[in-house]
Amino acid sequence: MKKFFQNIRPLLLLLLLNAIGMLLMYIKGVDTLEDMAILCSAMCLLSIAMYAIITLFSLGDSYLFIIISMLSTVGIIMQSRINQDDGMRQMKLYLVGVAFFFIALFVYKCFHKHFEKFTFFYWGLSMALFAFTAVFGTVRNGAKNWIDLPGLPSIQPSEFIRILFVLSLAAIFTRARSRKKGKYIPYLERKKIKSTRLMFAAGIAFSNALCLFLQREWGIALLFFAIYIAFLYIYGENKLFFAANMVLVIFAAFIGVKFMSHIQVRISAWLDPFNDVDGKGYQIVRSLFAIGEGGFAGTGIGAGSPYLIPVVNSDFIFSAICEEMGVLGGVAILMLYFLLVYRGFKISLSSTNEFNKAVAMGLSVMLGIQTFIIVGGVTKLIPLTGITLPFISFGGSSMITTFIVMGMLQAISSIKGEVTDEIE
Amino acid sequence: MKLNKRIITVMVTVLALFLVLVGYLTYFTVFRAPEIIKSNHNPRIWEREKKILRGTIYDRAGVVLAESKKDGDNQERVYPYGSIYAHTIGYNNRNYGKTNIESQFNDYLMKTPSVIDVLRKDTAEDEGEEDPLTKGANLSLTLDHSMTQLAAQLMGNDHGSVVALNPVTGEVYCLYSSPTFDPNEAKLTENWDELTERSDSPFFPRATQGLYAPGSTFKVVTAAAGIDEGHENFTFNDKGKTTVGGKPFRNAGGKAYGQIDMSDAIRVSSNVFFTQLSQVIGKDALREKAKDFCVMKKVPFDIPTNAADGVFDDIDNAELGSVAIGQGKLRVSPFNMALVASAIANDGVIMRPYMVEEAFFEDGESVYNATPEALSRATSSRAAAMIKEYMVGCVRGGTGTAAKVPGIDVAGKTGTAENERKGKTHAWFIGFAPADNPQLAICVMKEYSGHGGGSVCAPIAAKLIQNALNSGLITR
């Protein structure tokens, strides 16, 4: 029990956030007291229970789940504020997400030694999912990237492919030098990574990116490139190959900007959205109005006009947060992601298993860059590419994927010193 | 460990991106947002406007010039006098945005009293009235409705501007530009396409933003520079034409006036005298004087103004001669020329012009008050007094006799400015009245009229001054 009370403060903060958010919404007449009470107590109880499980059973990093809960709380509050039904559904998704969190946690914790063996299986599964989407997918917002199966909620395969991508890269870079004559070879002793492995890595990265391009998932394609470049930088051991890849990525981007009208539209909407307020620039201009009207302090929850923002419950949820909670609220949310990404890298740094280290690094980069891409996009810092804001955007696939990612990080943080002696 | 070092590098890079986001959001909120949210496309502006009844705009005597009427959930902005205030009050339109006072004073027109103030006051009195919390502040302008109406009538279909103001306080009585347009919602929507395409640019606020060669009216500034530089006794034998810096200059009609001094030169508007005087004054002194008279300055005002700078850069003697008689590259707005007249009228001091006197809530509580303040010391009060006498002479027995008003002395200076259209000179008149106790400075300008300022502008000034006397706006 001592452990439970050691770091209780952030948990209390979380409960306070819950209570204040729900109270504000009740005052503003967005919701009925009963619904709010159920939502609020469910969130609080769940958070306490999860925190207890993680601390009492020594399941590793005790901050991870608290940060996740805070972000999810903000998500549920914002979703309920925009649409009461969406709020309840987000709540249910959160419960499902928590379930996946623990499934991922235990599966990864128990079987992590086997995960590094399936390099090409991950790639094959990704390609299969892409092909399946291309054939049986449904078109939404001009892109064929959803699968609607009868009797099941619709899913967005590209969300899950992200995890497979990190796993395959981690496996290919760490296994390339892990076993030689049945023995682990310490990282520093290895002179050079085999160039065939590098080529395989490049093949995996570019084949994934190509599929995403074809699906018009520019945001996720960008995310994949960022992860790939991070892996190459850390594990590549070959400056020339790194440079060649950078050139190739820039060339691909150049080709995209030059010849793909869809990308050109986004670039021109980014450079001068006010040039075509009712057309190309519509989304970004509406987003900037919302953030601008909020100012530093915000209008207050329930007092803004989030319904004037397009796609407000998913891609543009950050603009609605800035409008009602202010830019200071938005910055606070960014700081939560900052902490989460920092914890992720810390888990990677303290992990002693090379494969786990690489996986934790890849997942942290993914989380950080994804947040940057969408927040930078809706604030017009970078061109807008549709991608979800982790934990807050409405959407089952995104929610479950992110919780699986967190479960894996939690698992890695709880695995201690198992391979230490083998390396040293 | 080398590996961990690299991971740390990647971590710092990713985390730095978050700090970039935070920095950018702060920058955006501080520097960009205030401008962006004013955009006409911001739907929240119109959401708010539905809830608040926009304030009424009155002239100086309480005549309603603009008011909002409720029509269910919507409001309609009504301008009862149609086109004559389009270039001063502007319009407030859902599709086309806001201009002029409707734009510059939007925050006041939409400002409501604080809840506490309303509760504190006795709410029992006017029950059933408009809820004070949902009515924006009203504006009281310094404009004089009868003078503006007369100015519009006198200008008729001619293109040009009329500016009249109190030289002692800076209150603007009349600011009219022709051609103009009807800012009422239905009319604006109906005529928008035609108005935007018309070659005579009815949307262009000529009085405040039109830049024209001021012609001989600028000789007032040259004369002030001459006196302040100690050349008040300068005389010249005017033979009707002269050469300055290799460039020939002629008087209007080539008339020769013989040996004349500054008083004669202003009365008859001698080009020969002033081009020669400019060579004695020099370009630096004339530039400084032009600056003191604010002719090249965007004067701070309640609506946007315009000015052109750079006239005196790389100027040679011939060009200096041209500028001294209001030609060459010199371009000045009618509004600024009215301020030149007001400087002579007010002992050499230009007062900051203003048009919005007060913003006040329905219950009378004032939230904005204009206070007269000096804008610039244009010339010495001695020079102002001397030039005033010369300008009186110009109206008594010179080029400006058409500006005479029975019973009082009017001071004035005419101008006929050549421009890029051959034979289509701009006609100007600047002046003030009564000369011994100036209460009204005026500038009348007709663009591309082809007539002299003394024949087409001075009579308009006379009628406006007469009207102001009759209405009691000015006294003998």
Interface residues (C-beta under 8 A of the other chain):
Chain A: Y187 L188 A230 Y233 I234 F274 V277 D278 V285 R286 L288 F289 I291 G292 E293 G295 F296 S305 L308 C322 V327 G330 V331 L334 M335 Y337 F338 V341 Y342 F345 S348 L349 K357 M361 S364 V365 G368 I369 T371 F372 V375 G376 T379 K380 L381
Chain B: M1 K2 L3 N4 R6 I7 I8 T9 V10 M11 V14 L15 L17 F18 V20 L21 V22 Y24 L25 T26 F28 T29 R32 A33 P34 I36 I37 S39 H41 N42 P43 R44 E47
